[in-house]
């Protein structure tokens, strides 16, 4: 018999974490949207602006494995609430900035550090609560990325134009603090892994196995191939998120709010449809076709690559928008199984740690993209620089083909035997 209370909480959990992830992504995108206003007001160079954006990614990448291990050893509710409070406060303080060093510290280190502790813990918690509906639940959670970026793309641009770029940071940071209070009240404080609630002594025992856990994860061959493919996607995504609003603003002479909205809306609506389609398809086929998750991800990257090139090279605004939507749809097909694929080959009690390590490697590699495009912009042009990102999608598709063909199914069998 289905326990209605348990079922309700499983989906309430997804809703609460969806809202937290919404602000996680919205707060991260604000800087990219109001970047032209900051440049004009504070006289920063393109390379300096790219450095500020990259600082957040580097900080995120360095701290996210620590966050992953923490999610396996400490109360997940506490980690999520503190993380949300920390990055929201840092977002508010970003509005006080005047120097590059201040932005690197508050925007890059403080905001990036707070955000790093969210994703591994949240995705692991959702995975624990959802078994048969795992891909769909994780896909729903992933849609917060798209709504957060779309909303911040328009709203931050509007607030920046009408009331000044500083007020955009104050508004989003304040709402994040309010949400942290709500989650503190509603989220349960005791989580179970495989039906067992951890006590303090069990957590201490697990913590002593941290190094052993990392070795086990690194010995899983599929982990490296999946992480490589994820890094290829994030490499593209960080460059797109940082510079696409400026690309539309400069090329098509848009207002800042229109450029911020258009650069994010079409892509992320497509991604929303793609992630739900891919998530449902994965859950339907996974029992019949064990390696379907990485194959769906491979299809997404391979089909998305031409549209990355086209969105940056076309002189037609309509074709640019269509390309953004198609690029988004196929990106969503990849996103739906980022953690679903990983968790298939990692035992439940290592999942938060594995997610943290995967995020660390991917974000440390991709952190160079914003500053790289900023350096290339004066010589190659922003359009040519963005179009070159399509090669990263092709490389990611190759890595996913290799893992699905040679390693993935064997690693699933190994995990199933252990658990």
QUICORNOR-V304180 format. One record per backbone hydrogen bond with DSSP energy under -0.5 kcal/mol. NH is the residue of the N-H (numbers start at 1). CO is the residue of the C=O. Records with the same first field share a line. If there is no record, write none. Layout:
NH->CO  CO
//
This chain:
4->2
7->3
8->4
9->5
10->6
11->7
12->8
13->9
14->10
15->11
16->12
17->13
18->14
19->15
20->16
21->17
22->18
23->19
24->20
25->21
26->22
27->23
28->24
29->25
30->26
31->27
33->29
34->30
37->34
38->34
39->35
40->36
41->37
42->38
43->39
49->45
50->46
51->47
52->48
53->49
54->50
55->51
56->52
57->53
58->54
59->55
60->56
61->57
62->58
63->59
64->60
65->61
67->63
68->64
69->65
70->66
71->67
72->68  69
73->69  70
74->70
79->75
80->76
81->77
82->78
83->79
84->80
85->81
86->82
87->83
88->84
89->85
90->86
91->87
92->88
93->89
94->90
95->91  92
96->93
97->94
103->99
104->100
105->101
106->102
107->103
108->103
109->104
110->105
111->106
112->107  108
113->109
114->110
115->111
116->112
117->113  114
118->115
119->115
120->116
122->118
123->119
124->120
125->121
126->122
127->123
128->124
129->125
130->126
131->129
134->131
137->133
138->134
139->135
140->136
141->137
142->138
143->139
144->141
145->142
146->142
147->143
148->144
149->145
150->146
151->147
152->148
153->149
154->150
155->151
156->152
157->152
158->154
159->155
160->156
161->157
162->158
163->159
164->159  160
167->164
168->164  165
169->165  166
170->166
171->167
172->168
173->169
174->170
175->171
176->172
177->173
178->174
179->175
180->176
181->177
182->178
183->179
184->180
185->181
186->182
187->183
191->189
193->196
194->192
196->193
197->195
198->191
203->199
204->200
205->201
206->202
207->203
208->204
209->206
210->207
213->209
214->210
215->211
216->212
217->213
218->214
219->215
220->217
221->219
223->220
224->220  221
225->221
226->222
227->223
228->224
229->225
230->226
231->227
232->228
233->229
234->230
235->231
236->232
237->233
238->234
239->235
240->236
241->237
242->238
243->239
244->240
247->243
248->244
249->245
250->246
251->247
252->248
254->248
259->255
260->256
261->257
262->258
263->259
264->260  261
265->261
266->262
268->264
269->265
270->266
271->267
272->268
273->269
274->270
275->271
276->272
277->273
278->274
279->275
280->276
281->277
282->278
283->279
284->280
285->281
286->282
288->285
289->285
292->289
295->291
296->292
297->293
298->294
299->295
300->296
301->297
302->298
303->299
304->300
305->301
306->302
307->304
308->304  305
309->305
310->306
311->307
312->308
313->309
314->310
317->315
320->316
321->317
322->318
323->319
324->320
325->321
326->322
327->323
328->324
329->325
330->326
331->327
332->328
333->329
334->330
335->331
336->332
337->334
338->335
341->337
342->338
343->339
344->340
345->341  342
350->347
351->348
354->350
355->351
356->352
357->353
358->354
359->355
360->356
361->357
362->358
363->359
364->360
365->361
366->362
367->363
368->365
369->366
371->367
372->368
373->369
374->370
375->371
376->372
377->373
378->374
379->376
380->376
381->376  377
385->381
386->382
387->383
388->384
389->386
390->387
391->388
392->389
393->389
394->390
395->391
396->392
397->393
398->394
399->395
400->396
401->397
402->398
403->399
404->400
405->401
406->402
407->403
408->403
411->407
412->408
413->409
414->410
415->411
416->412
417->413
418->414
419->415
//
